[in-house]
C-alpha cells in the first residue's frame, strides 16, 4: 500500500487532475456567489480581448478592442486566443454566463496542464524529487489559481506555452533529428501567435539547443533552417493579413507605441490613461484610428524619454522593482498602511522572487547544464516590461520557470545536508563515546 501510494503521488496525471479540481472549485464558488456579474461590464472578464472576440463572433471580424466601441480593424492581439474565445461566444452566446463558464473551465485546464511541463523541466534539470515538489506546488500556486479563475485573457495559456517551450528546449538540446526541430519551430510559432512576448527568449533558447552540434556545421545549419522555415511559414498569414488591412508591415502586434507611452508620460501620474479606461484617450483612438494612434503614442513616449531622461530612468527602476516585488511604491510606505493580507502577499512574493533567483545561482554553482536556459528566461523575458510598463500578469508567464528554480533553491541545500547527515551522525556518536 505504501509503495502504491508513493507511485500514485508521483503520477503527473494525478497532479494535473488535482490542480484542475482545485481550480474548478474556485470557479464554482464564483458562479454560485457572483452569478449575476456581467462579463461585458467587468474588465477582468471582458476588456479589449473580450471585445475583439465579440466582434469576431458577431461577424465584424478581428476589430474593435475598446469595450465594444466600433473602431475598425485591430492588431492589438495575436490571433489564437481571441479566435478561441470567439468560437466559444459563437457556440454559447456573446458575454453569456455559459460562455464564461466554458472559458474558465478551459483556463483551469490550461493552468492545470502546466504541472506537466513543470515536472518535465524539473526532472530534466534537477531530478525527480525537485520535479515532483514543483509540480505539486503549482497545484496551489496562488497566481496560477487567480488568473485561471478571474481573467479571460491569454495569461494561463501563454504561461503553459512558455513552460512547454522551455521543456522542449531542454529535451531537444543536441538532437540531430529533423522531425524534432520542425516540431520545435511549430511550437514556437504557436506560442508567438498566442502571445508575442514569448518571442523574446527564442534566440537564446534556440542557440543553446543547437550549440552541441556546432562542430557539425552542415547538420546544425540544416536543422536551424528547417526550424526557421516552419516558424516563418506559420506566422506569415497573420503578418500578411496585417499588411493587407493596415498597409504597413506589422509582424505580430501593433501596440508597442501605446505600451511604451503608458509607462513614459507625464499625464495624470498614478491613474490609468489607457484608452479602454480613459475617455479622452479613447476619443483620440477613435479619431485617429489604431495605427496612426499607435505611431503618435510612440512619438510622444520617445519625446518624453529624450526630454525627461531622469524621470524615464526612475520609471524604469520602479518597473524593475514592480516586476520582481510587485510594489510600485516604496515598500516602507506600503507596509505602514497595508492590511495583513497585503503584507502577507508582499512577504510571500519577495521570498518567491528571491528564491527563484537563488535557485538560478545554485543551479549554476552545481554545474547544472540547464542553469543557463532557465536563468536566461528570468533575465531576458521581463526586459521589455522594464521600459514599457509592468503588471503581475506579465511576469506570470515565466512563473512556472521561477517556481522550478525556487523549489530547487530549497531542495539543493536540503539534499546536501541529507548526504552529509550520516557523517555528522557518526561524528556525534564518536564524540559521545569518547566523552
C-alpha positions in Angstrom: 0.0 0.0 0.0 2.8 2.4 0.9 4.5 1.8 -2.5 1.3 2.2 -4.3 0.6 5.5 -2.6 4.1 6.7 -3.5 3.6 5.7 -7.1 0.3 7.5 -7.2 1.7 10.7 -5.7 4.4 10.6 -8.4 1.8 10.4 -11.2 1.7 13.6 -13.3 -1.8 12.6 -14.3 -2.9 12.8 -10.7 -1.2 16.1 -10.2 -2.9 17.6 -13.2 -6.3 16.2 -12.1 -6.0 17.6 -8.6 -4.9 21.0 -9.9 -7.9 21.1 -12.2 -10.3 20.1 -9.4 -8.9 22.8 -7.1 -9.3 25.5 -9.8 -12.8 24.4 -10.7 -13.8 24.6 -7.1 -13.0 28.3 -7.1 -14.8 28.7 -10.4 -17.9 27.0 -8.9 -17.7 29.4 -5.9 -17.5 32.4 -8.1 -20.5 31.3 -10.2 -22.6 30.5 -7.2 -21.9 33.8 -5.4 -21.3 36.1 -8.4 -23.7 34.6 -10.9 -25.2 37.9 -11.9 -21.8 39.5 -12.7 -22.0 40.6 -16.3 -19.0 39.5 -18.4 -19.2 42.6 -20.6 -19.2 45.1 -17.7 -16.2 43.6 -15.9 -12.7 44.4 -17.2 -11.3 41.1 -15.8 -13.9 39.2 -17.9 -14.2 41.4 -20.9 -11.8 44.2 -21.6 -10.1 44.6 -25.0 -9.7 40.9 -25.7 -13.3 40.1 -24.9 -14.4 43.0 -27.2 -12.3 41.6 -30.1 -13.7 38.1 -29.6 -17.2 39.5 -29.5 -16.6 41.4 -32.8 -15.4 38.2 -34.4 -18.4 36.2 -33.1 -20.8 38.8 -34.3 -19.4 38.8 -37.9 -17.4 42.1 -37.8 -14.0 40.5 -38.0 -10.9 41.0 -35.9 -11.7 44.5 -34.8 -13.0 47.0 -32.1 -11.0 46.2 -29.0 -12.2 49.2 -26.9 -15.1 47.9 -25.0 -17.5 47.3 -27.9 -16.9 50.8 -29.4 -16.7 50.2 -33.2 -13.1 51.3 -34.0 -12.3 49.2 -37.1 -9.7 46.5 -37.6 -7.1 45.9 -35.0 -3.8 44.1 -34.5 -3.7 44.8 -30.7 -3.6 41.0 -30.1 -2.1 37.9 -31.8 -4.9 35.9 -33.2 -5.1 32.5 -31.5 -6.7 33.3 -28.2 -9.2 35.9 -29.4 -10.4 33.4 -32.1 -10.6 30.7 -29.4 -12.8 32.9 -27.2 -14.8 34.0 -30.3 -15.6 30.3 -31.1 -16.9 29.8 -27.5 -19.0 33.0 -27.9 -20.4 31.7 -31.2 -21.3 28.4 -29.6 -22.7 29.6 -26.2 -23.5 33.3 -26.6 -21.5 36.5 -26.6 -20.7 37.6 -23.0 -23.1 34.9 -21.6 -22.7 33.2 -18.3 -22.5 29.9 -20.2 -19.6 31.2 -22.3 -17.9 32.5 -19.1 -18.2 29.0 -17.5 -16.7 27.3 -20.6 -13.9 29.8 -20.9 -12.9 29.5 -17.2 -13.1 25.7 -17.5 -10.7 26.0 -20.4 -8.5 28.4 -18.4 -8.4 26.0 -15.5 -7.4 23.2 -17.8 -4.5 25.3 -19.2 -3.3 26.1 -15.7 -3.6 22.5 -14.5 -1.8 21.1 -17.5 1.1 23.4 -16.7 2.0 20.9 -14.0 3.2 18.6 -16.7 5.9 20.7 -18.3 6.9 22.0 -14.9 7.5 18.3 -13.9 9.4 17.8 -17.2 11.6 20.8 -16.6 12.3 19.9 -13.0 13.2 16.3 -13.8 15.5 17.2 -16.7 17.2 19.9 -14.8 17.4 18.8 -11.2 15.9 15.3 -10.8 12.6 13.6 -9.9 12.4 15.0 -6.3 12.5 18.6 -7.4 10.2 17.9 -10.3 7.5 16.4 -8.1 7.8 19.1 -5.5 7.5 21.8 -8.2 4.5 20.2 -9.9 2.6 19.7 -6.6 3.4 23.3 -5.6 1.8 24.5 -8.8 -1.5 22.9 -7.7 -2.0 25.5 -5.0 0.1 28.3 -6.5 -1.9 31.5 -5.8 -1.5 33.4 -9.1 -2.0 30.2 -11.1 -5.4 29.8 -9.5 -6.2 33.5 -9.7 -5.6 34.0 -13.4 -7.4 30.9 -14.4 -10.4 31.7 -12.3 -10.7 35.5 -12.7 -9.2 36.6 -16.1 -10.5 36.0 -19.6 -7.1 36.6 -21.2 -4.3 34.5 -22.8 -2.3 34.5 -19.5 -2.8 30.9 -18.4 -2.3 29.6 -21.9 0.8 31.7 -22.5 2.3 30.5 -19.2 1.6 26.9 -20.2 3.3 27.5 -23.6 6.3 29.1 -22.0 6.8 26.0 -19.8 6.3 23.8 -22.9 8.9 25.7 -24.8 11.5 25.5 -22.1 10.8 21.8 -21.5 11.1 21.2 -25.3 14.4 23.2 -25.4 15.9 21.1 -22.6 14.8 17.9 -24.3 15.9 19.0 -27.8 19.4 20.1 -26.9 22.0 18.4 -29.2 19.4 16.4 -31.1 20.0 15.9 -34.8 16.5 14.6 -35.6 15.0 16.8 -38.3 11.4 16.0 -37.2 12.2 17.3 -33.7 13.4 20.6 -35.0 10.4 21.0 -37.3 8.2 20.4 -34.3 10.2 22.9 -32.3 9.7 25.6 -34.9 5.9 24.9 -35.0 5.8 25.0 -31.2 7.4 28.5 -31.2 5.1 29.7 -33.9 2.0 28.7 -32.0 3.4 30.3 -28.8 4.2 33.5 -30.8 0.6 33.6 -32.1 -0.7 33.2 -28.6 1.4 35.9 -27.0 4.3 37.5 -28.9 6.2 38.4 -25.8 7.3 34.7 -25.7 9.4 35.5 -28.7 11.9 37.5 -26.6 13.7 34.3 -25.4 13.6 32.4 -28.7 17.1 33.3 -30.0 18.7 32.4 -26.7 17.0 29.1 -26.2 17.3 28.0 -29.8 21.1 28.8 -29.8 21.5 26.9 -26.6 19.7 23.9 -28.0 21.7 23.8 -31.2 25.1 24.6 -29.6 26.3 21.0 -29.1 26.1 20.5 -32.9 28.4 23.4 -33.6 31.2 21.1 -34.7 28.8 19.6 -37.4 28.1 22.9 -39.1 26.2 21.4 -42.1 23.8 19.5 -39.8 23.3 22.4 -37.5 22.6 24.7 -40.4 20.0 22.3 -41.9 18.2 21.8 -38.6 18.2 25.5 -37.9 16.9 26.4 -41.4 14.1 23.8 -41.1 13.0 25.2 -37.7 13.1 28.8 -39.1 11.2 27.9 -42.2 8.4 26.3 -40.3 8.3 29.2 -37.8 8.1 31.9 -40.5 5.6 29.9 -42.6 3.3 29.6 -39.7 3.3 33.2 -38.6 3.3 34.7 -42.2 -0.5 34.5 -42.8 -1.1 36.8 -39.8 1.7 39.2 -40.9 0.2 39.3 -44.4 -3.3 39.9 -43.0 -1.9 42.9 -41.1 -0.2 44.3 -44.2 -3.3 43.9 -46.3 -5.5 45.5 -43.7 -3.2 48.3 -42.5 -0.9 48.8 -45.5 2.1 48.6 -43.1 4.5 45.9 -42.0 3.2 44.7 -38.6 4.7 41.3 -37.9 2.5 40.4 -34.9 1.0 43.3 -32.9 0.5 47.0 -33.2 0.5 48.1 -29.6 4.2 48.9 -28.8 3.7 52.6 -29.1 0.8 52.6 -26.6 2.6 50.3 -24.2 5.7 52.5 -24.3 3.7 55.7 -23.7 1.7 54.2 -20.8 5.0 53.8 -18.9 6.7 57.0 -20.1 4.4 60.1 -19.9 3.7 62.9 -17.5 -0.1 63.0 -17.7 -2.2 62.1 -14.6 0.5 60.1 -12.7 -0.9 57.2 -10.8 -4.0 57.0 -12.9 -4.7 54.6 -15.8 -4.8 56.6 -19.1 -5.3 53.5 -21.3 -8.0 54.3 -23.9 -10.1 51.4 -22.6 -10.4 53.2 -19.2 -9.9 56.9 -20.1 -12.4 58.7 -22.3 -10.1 61.4 -23.8 -7.7 58.8 -25.0 -10.5 56.6 -26.3 -11.8 59.7 -28.3 -8.3 60.2 -29.7 -8.0 56.5 -30.6 -11.3 56.6 -32.4 -10.4 59.9 -34.2 -7.0 58.8 -35.5 -7.8 55.0 -35.9 -5.4 52.4 -34.5 -2.2 52.6 -36.4 -1.9 56.4 -36.5 -2.8 56.5 -32.8 0.0 54.0 -32.0 2.5 55.9 -34.1 1.5 59.1 -32.2 1.9 57.5 -28.8 5.3 56.1 -29.8 6.4 59.5 -30.9 5.2 61.1 -27.6 6.9 58.4 -25.5 10.3 58.8 -27.2 9.9 62.6 -26.9 9.3 62.3 -23.2 12.3 59.9 -22.7 14.5 62.4 -24.6 13.3 65.4 -22.6 12.9 63.8 -19.2 15.8 61.2 -19.0 15.9 61.3 -15.2 12.2 60.7 -14.8 12.3 57.9 -17.5 15.2 56.2 -15.7 13.3 56.5 -12.4 10.2 55.0 -14.0 12.4 52.1 -15.3 13.8 51.4 -11.9 10.3 51.4 -10.4 9.1 49.0 -13.1 12.1 46.7 -12.3 11.1 46.6 -8.6 7.5 46.2 -9.5 8.3 43.2 -11.7 10.1 41.3 -9.0 8.5 42.6 -5.8 5.1 43.7 -7.2 5.5 47.0 -5.4 5.2 50.2 -7.5 5.6 52.4 -4.4 8.2 52.5 -1.6 8.0 49.2 0.4 8.2 51.2 3.7 5.3 53.4 2.8 3.2 50.4 1.6 4.0 48.4 4.7 2.9 51.1 7.0 -0.7 51.3 5.6 -1.1 47.8 4.2 -3.7 45.4 5.8 -2.5 41.9 6.9 -3.4 40.1 3.7 -1.4 42.6 1.6 1.6 42.4 3.9 1.4 38.6 3.6 1.4 38.9 -0.2 4.3 41.3 -0.1 6.4 38.9 2.0 5.4 35.8 0.0 6.2 37.5 -3.3 9.6 38.8 -2.2 10.5 35.4 -0.8 9.4 33.7 -4.1 11.4 36.1 -6.2 14.5 35.8 -4.1 14.2 32.0 -4.0 13.9 31.8 -7.8 17.0 34.0 -8.4 18.8 32.0 -5.7 17.8 28.8 -7.5 19.3 30.0 -10.7 22.5 30.8 -8.9 22.6 27.4 -7.1 21.9 25.7 -10.5 24.9 27.5 -11.9 27.1 26.6 -8.9 26.1 23.0 -9.1 27.1 23.0 -12.8 23.7 22.0 -14.0 23.5 22.1 -17.8 20.0 23.6 -17.5 21.1 26.6 -15.4 21.7 28.8 -18.5 18.4 28.5 -20.3 16.4 28.8 -17.1 18.3 31.8 -15.9 18.0 33.3 -19.4 14.2 33.3 -19.2 14.4 35.2 -15.9 16.9 37.7 -17.2 15.6 38.3 -20.8 11.9 37.9 -20.7 11.0 40.8 -18.5 13.4 43.3 -20.2 10.8 44.9 -22.4 8.5 45.5 -19.4 11.2 47.4 -17.6 11.0 50.0 -20.5 7.2 50.0 -21.2 5.1 49.1 -18.2 4.5 46.1 -16.0 1.8 44.1 -14.3 1.6 40.8 -12.3 0.1 39.0 -15.3 3.0 40.0 -17.5 5.5 38.3 -15.1 3.2 35.3 -14.6 4.3 33.9 -18.0 7.7 33.0 -16.5 6.4 32.0 -13.1 6.4 28.2 -13.9 10.2 28.6 -14.5 10.6 30.7 -11.4 8.8 28.1 -9.4 11.0 25.2 -10.5 14.1 27.3 -9.5 12.5 28.4 -6.2 11.9 24.7 -5.3 15.4 23.8 -6.3 16.7 26.6 -4.1 15.1 24.8 -1.1 15.8 21.3 -2.3 19.5 21.8 -3.0 20.8 22.6 0.5 18.4 20.0 2.0 19.9 17.3 -0.3 23.4 18.3 0.6 22.6 18.2 4.3 21.0 14.8 3.9 24.1 13.5 2.2 26.3 14.8 5.0 24.0 13.7 7.8 25.4 10.1 8.2 28.9 11.5 8.5 27.6 14.1 11.0 25.7 11.4 13.0 28.8 9.2 13.1 30.9 12.1 14.4 28.4 12.9 17.1 28.3 9.3 18.2 32.1 9.0 18.3 32.4 12.2 20.3 29.8 11.0 22.8 31.6 7.6 23.2 34.9 9.4 23.7 33.4 11.6 26.4 
